[in-house]
Amino acid sequence: MGSPTVRRHRRPRIALVTFAVVLLLLSGGLLGFGWYYSGELLDPENARPGYRDTVTSSAFGTVSLAESRVTVLPGTWGLVWPDGGAKVGPVTHRSEGTVVRELQGTAPADGTMVRLETSVWRTDPATALDLEYTEVRIPTELGDAPAWLVPATSPTWVVAVHGRGGTRAEALRVMPALHALGLPVLAVTYRNDDGAPRSPDGLYHLGDTEWRDVEAAVRYAREHGARDVVLYGWSMGGAIVGQFLGRSDLAGDVVAAVLDAPVVSWTKTLELQSRNRGVPEQLVPIAELVSDWRADLDFTRFDLLANPPARRPPTLLFHGGADGTVPVQASRELAAAADRLDWPLRYVEVPEAEHTAAWNVDPESYDRALTDFLGSVDGIG
């Protein structure tokens, strides 16, 4: 048995070692969380949606789905399953855990796992909308990226940029309104999309590098007859548009922008998503730090309110008041600051709309706002 003096000297050492071990475990846990969360954010595979809802039955012109947060959402949606898709309309009946919606097309077998998509169609402009189009290849710095070109008469082209984990089919909803205005539409893909080149590290960069693929698309448009362009971005596509406007030598060619539920601050978006998951907001900087290590990202660069882009063309900003993915408050704050930022910005909020679902909730009003806005911009036509 040791002497009292030895025991007294040993206690501080034990306390110090214990503190170091606890600190190491906490640090490891925080870094582990940061690595996991950054993977959820940056890994393209984690952005690809699954099938979480279930068809319970179908009849002529209707489909029944197990009730969930998604299957009760208002408006017109795409119903998608692994080997097919259809268009569904508003909810017509709800009872005992079942939701009945209008159906255009053929429903899958009872019990099939499905999802609802804002894109509505998963085909192409000809199949979905009877619009003539050409499959083109955009030469990017990483290789050729596929795009749809829907021709029209105007020298102003629309370059449409889908969101994270989405596809160019996101632009199908607005093509009829744009086509009616005579605007050609170039619906693009970017690095890590299916069919597009992979980034060197295989990760999303949240707009920090993807904007260069949009720059290549604008260059392609100019080389094929466009006098100028309108940029149209959904969700992360909005972040990509913001980076293009701030960093591209071709930003001066943009006469207008349309942003739908855009990420105007990745930090605020991550804070919202952490609250949704029950994760303390104080851990968001850890996720940002690890994402910076992995993909060399400066998250302050993405804050369009604190760091507005050098080029600020007339902009139409849509956002859903019920968006649980990208905070509507960030768009409200950007719209409120527009005059101070010398940014001509028109804001349209759709109260019931979830993420990028403003068109789905009320297509007629959405198309009318879009048409009125583009008709008001000098030089479009």
C-alpha positions in Angstrom: 0.0 0.0 0.0 1.5 3.4 -1.1 2.2 6.2 1.3 -0.2 9.2 1.6 2.4 11.4 -0.2 2.6 9.1 -3.2 -1.2 8.9 -3.4 -1.4 12.7 -3.3 1.0 13.0 -6.2 -0.8 10.3 -8.2 -4.2 11.9 -8.0 -3.4 15.0 -10.2 -1.8 12.7 -12.8 -4.9 10.5 -12.8 -7.1 13.5 -13.1 -5.0 14.9 -16.0 -5.0 11.6 -17.8 -8.7 11.2 -17.3 -9.3 14.7 -18.7 -7.1 14.0 -21.7 -9.0 10.8 -22.4 -12.4 12.4 -22.1 -11.2 15.3 -24.3 -9.9 12.8 -26.9 -13.2 10.9 -26.9 -15.2 14.1 -27.2 -13.0 15.3 -30.0 -13.2 12.0 -31.8 -17.0 12.0 -31.4 -17.3 15.5 -32.7 -15.1 14.7 -35.7 -17.0 11.5 -36.3 -20.2 13.5 -36.3 -18.7 16.0 -38.6 -17.4 13.4 -41.0 -20.8 11.6 -41.1 -22.7 14.9 -41.6 -20.3 16.1 -44.3 -20.8 12.8 -46.1 -24.5 13.3 -46.0 -23.9 16.7 -47.6 -21.1 16.0 -50.1 -21.5 12.4 -51.2 -23.7 12.3 -54.3 -24.9 8.8 -53.4 -26.4 10.2 -50.2 -28.4 12.8 -52.2 -30.2 10.2 -54.4 -33.7 9.8 -53.0 -35.1 6.4 -52.1 -38.7 5.0 -52.1 -40.4 5.5 -48.8 -44.1 5.5 -49.5 -46.4 2.7 -50.5 -49.2 2.2 -53.0 -52.1 0.4 -51.3 -54.5 0.2 -54.3 -55.5 1.9 -57.5 -58.6 2.4 -59.6 -59.4 4.2 -62.8 -58.1 7.7 -62.5 -57.0 7.4 -58.8 -54.3 5.9 -56.7 -54.3 5.2 -53.0 -51.2 5.6 -50.9 -50.3 4.9 -47.3 -50.6 8.3 -45.5 -47.3 10.0 -44.7 -46.0 13.6 -44.4 -45.3 13.5 -48.2 -48.3 11.7 -49.6 -50.7 14.3 -48.2 -48.9 17.3 -49.7 -51.0 19.6 -51.9 -50.8 19.9 -55.6 -49.5 18.1 -58.7 -46.6 15.7 -58.4 -44.7 12.9 -60.0 -45.3 9.4 -58.6 -42.1 7.4 -59.2 -41.1 3.8 -58.6 -37.9 1.9 -59.7 -39.1 1.1 -63.2 -41.8 3.6 -64.0 -43.7 6.8 -63.2 -47.0 8.6 -63.5 -48.5 12.0 -62.7 -50.7 12.5 -59.6 -53.0 15.4 -58.8 -54.5 16.7 -55.6 -55.7 14.6 -52.7 -59.4 13.7 -53.2 -60.0 11.7 -50.0 -58.3 10.8 -46.7 -59.4 8.1 -44.2 -57.9 5.6 -41.8 -54.3 6.1 -42.9 -54.9 6.1 -46.6 -54.6 9.0 -49.1 -56.4 9.0 -52.5 -55.0 11.2 -55.3 -56.0 11.8 -58.9 -53.9 9.7 -61.3 -52.8 10.4 -64.9 -51.2 7.2 -66.2 -50.9 3.7 -64.9 -50.2 3.0 -61.2 -47.8 0.2 -60.1 -48.9 -3.0 -58.4 -50.3 -2.8 -54.9 -47.6 -2.8 -52.3 -45.0 -1.1 -54.6 -42.7 1.3 -52.8 -42.8 4.8 -54.5 -41.9 8.4 -53.9 -43.5 11.7 -54.8 -41.3 14.1 -56.9 -41.7 17.7 -57.6 -40.3 17.2 -61.1 -43.6 15.6 -62.1 -42.1 13.9 -65.2 -39.0 11.7 -65.4 -38.9 11.4 -69.2 -37.9 14.1 -71.7 -39.4 17.3 -73.3 -40.9 15.4 -76.2 -42.4 12.5 -74.2 -43.7 14.7 -71.3 -44.6 17.9 -73.1 -44.6 17.2 -76.9 -41.8 19.8 -77.2 -39.1 19.3 -79.8 -35.6 19.0 -78.3 -32.1 18.0 -79.1 -29.7 16.0 -76.8 -26.5 18.1 -76.8 -23.1 17.8 -75.1 -21.6 20.7 -73.2 -17.7 20.7 -73.2 -16.8 21.3 -69.5 -13.3 21.3 -68.0 -13.9 17.7 -66.9 -15.4 16.4 -70.1 -18.7 16.5 -72.0 -21.9 16.9 -69.9 -25.3 16.1 -71.5 -28.0 18.7 -71.8 -31.4 19.1 -73.4 -31.8 22.0 -75.9 -35.4 23.0 -76.5 -35.2 25.5 -79.4 -37.3 28.6 -79.8 -37.1 32.0 -81.6 -35.6 34.4 -79.0 -31.9 35.3 -78.9 -32.2 35.1 -75.1 -31.7 31.5 -73.8 -32.6 30.1 -70.5 -29.9 27.9 -68.8 -31.7 25.7 -66.3 -29.8 24.3 -63.3 -31.3 21.5 -61.2 -30.8 21.0 -57.5 -28.7 18.6 -55.4 -29.5 15.0 -56.2 -32.0 16.1 -58.9 -32.0 15.8 -62.7 -32.5 18.1 -65.7 -36.2 16.9 -65.6 -36.7 19.5 -62.9 -36.9 22.1 -65.7 -39.8 20.3 -67.5 -42.4 22.0 -65.3 -41.5 25.5 -66.6 -40.6 24.7 -70.2 -44.1 25.3 -71.6 -44.2 28.8 -70.1 -40.7 29.6 -71.3 -41.4 28.1 -74.7 -44.6 30.3 -75.0 -42.3 33.3 -74.5 -40.1 32.1 -77.4 -37.1 31.4 -75.1 -34.9 28.5 -75.9 -34.1 26.3 -72.9 -30.8 24.6 -72.2 -31.4 22.2 -69.3 -28.0 21.2 -68.1 -26.2 18.6 -66.0 -23.1 19.2 -63.9 -20.3 17.2 -62.4 -21.4 14.0 -60.5 -24.7 13.8 -62.3 -25.7 10.6 -64.1 -24.0 10.7 -67.5 -21.9 13.8 -66.6 -18.2 13.7 -65.7 -17.2 12.8 -62.1 -15.4 15.5 -60.0 -11.8 14.6 -59.1 -12.7 13.7 -55.5 -16.2 12.4 -56.4 -17.9 14.9 -54.1 -20.3 17.7 -54.4 -18.8 21.2 -53.8 -22.2 22.8 -53.2 -21.7 25.3 -56.0 -18.1 26.1 -55.4 -16.9 24.3 -58.5 -20.2 23.4 -60.2 -20.6 27.0 -61.4 -17.8 26.3 -63.9 -20.0 23.7 -65.6 -22.8 26.3 -65.9 -20.2 28.7 -67.3 -19.4 26.1 -70.0 -23.2 25.9 -70.7 -23.4 29.7 -71.0 -20.4 29.6 -73.3 -22.1 26.9 -75.4 -25.3 29.0 -75.6 -23.3 32.1 -76.8 -21.5 30.0 -79.4 -24.8 28.6 -80.7 -26.7 31.8 -81.2 -27.6 33.2 -77.8 -27.2 37.0 -77.4 -27.7 36.7 -73.6 -29.0 34.3 -71.0 -31.5 33.9 -68.2 -30.2 31.6 -65.4 -32.8 29.4 -63.6 -31.8 27.5 -60.5 -33.6 25.2 -58.1 -32.3 24.6 -54.5 -28.5 23.9 -54.8 -28.9 25.1 -58.4 -29.6 28.5 -56.9 -26.3 28.3 -55.0 -24.6 27.4 -58.3 -26.2 30.4 -60.0 -25.1 32.7 -57.1 -21.5 31.5 -57.5 -21.6 32.0 -61.2 -22.9 35.5 -60.8 -20.1 36.3 -58.4 -17.2 34.6 -60.1 -17.7 34.0 -63.8 -16.2 36.2 -66.5 -19.4 35.5 -68.4 -21.7 36.9 -65.6 -22.3 40.0 -67.7 -24.2 37.9 -70.2 -26.9 37.3 -67.7 -29.9 39.6 -68.1 -32.1 38.0 -65.5 -32.2 35.1 -63.0 -35.0 33.0 -61.6 -34.4 31.2 -58.3 -36.7 28.6 -56.8 -36.2 27.7 -53.1 -32.5 28.5 -53.5 -29.7 27.9 -51.1 -28.7 31.5 -50.3 -26.8 30.4 -47.2 -25.5 26.9 -46.7 -24.9 27.6 -43.0 -28.6 28.6 -42.4 -29.6 25.5 -44.5 -27.5 23.2 -42.3 -28.9 24.8 -39.2 -32.5 24.1 -40.3 -31.6 20.5 -41.2 -29.9 20.0 -37.9 -33.0 21.2 -36.1 -35.1 18.8 -38.2 -32.9 15.9 -37.0 -32.8 17.0 -33.4 -29.1 17.8 -33.7 -27.8 20.8 -31.7 -27.1 23.8 -34.1 -23.8 24.3 -32.3 -22.5 21.2 -34.1 -23.0 22.7 -37.6 -19.6 24.5 -37.5 -18.0 21.0 -37.0 -19.7 19.7 -40.1 -18.6 22.8 -42.0 -15.0 22.4 -40.8 -14.9 18.7 -41.9 -16.5 19.6 -45.2 -13.8 22.3 -45.7 -11.1 19.7 -45.0 -12.6 17.3 -47.5 -13.7 19.7 -50.3 -11.9 23.0 -49.6 -15.1 24.9 -49.0 -15.5 28.4 -47.6 -19.0 28.5 -46.3 -19.1 32.3 -45.9 -18.7 32.6 -49.7 -22.2 31.0 -50.2 -24.1 33.6 -48.1 -25.6 35.9 -50.7 -26.9 38.3 -48.1 -23.5 38.9 -46.5 -21.6 38.4 -49.7 -23.8 39.3 -52.6 -22.5 38.5 -56.1 -20.8 41.1 -58.2 -23.5 40.7 -60.9 -27.0 41.2 -59.6 -29.5 41.1 -62.5 -33.2 41.4 -62.2 -34.2 38.3 -60.2 -37.4 36.5 -59.5 -37.3 34.5 -56.2 -39.8 31.8 -55.4 -39.9 30.0 -52.1 -42.4 27.8 -50.3 -43.6 28.9 -46.9 -43.6 25.2 -45.7 -40.1 24.4 -46.9 -38.5 22.0 -44.5 -35.2 21.6 -46.4 -34.0 25.1 -47.3 -35.1 27.9 -44.9 -37.6 30.2 -46.3 -36.5 32.8 -43.8 -33.2 33.2 -45.6 -35.0 34.1 -48.9 -37.2 36.5 -47.0 -34.2 38.3 -45.5 -32.5 38.5 -48.9 -35.7 39.9 -50.4 -36.0 42.5 -47.6 -32.4 43.6 -48.2 -32.7 43.8 -52.0 -32.9 47.6 -52.2 -29.9 48.0 -49.9 -27.9 45.5 -52.0 -29.0 47.3 -55.2 -30.4 44.0 -56.4 -33.7 44.3 -58.4 -35.5 41.3 -56.8 -39.2 40.2 -57.0 -40.2 37.8 -54.2 -43.1 35.3 -54.4 -43.8 33.1 -51.4 -46.3 30.2 -51.7 -47.5 29.5 -48.2 -48.3 25.7 -48.5 -45.4 24.8 -50.7 -42.7 22.4 -49.6 -39.2 22.4 -51.0 -39.2 23.5 -54.7 -42.9 22.8 -54.8 -44.2 26.3 -55.5 -45.1 25.3 -59.1 -46.7 22.0 -57.9 -49.1 23.8 -55.5 -50.3 26.3 -58.0 -49.0 25.9 -61.5 -51.1 28.6 -63.1 -50.1 31.3 -60.6 -46.5 30.3 -60.8 -46.4 30.4 -64.6 -48.2 33.8 -64.5 -45.6 35.2 -62.1 -42.8 33.8 -64.2 -44.3 35.2 -67.5 -45.0 38.6 -66.0 -41.4 38.9 -64.6 -39.6 37.8 -67.8 -41.9 40.1 -69.8 -40.8 43.0 -67.6 -37.1 42.6 -68.1 -35.5 44.9 -70.7 -33.7 43.0 -73.4 -35.6 39.7 -73.2 -37.3 38.9 -76.5 
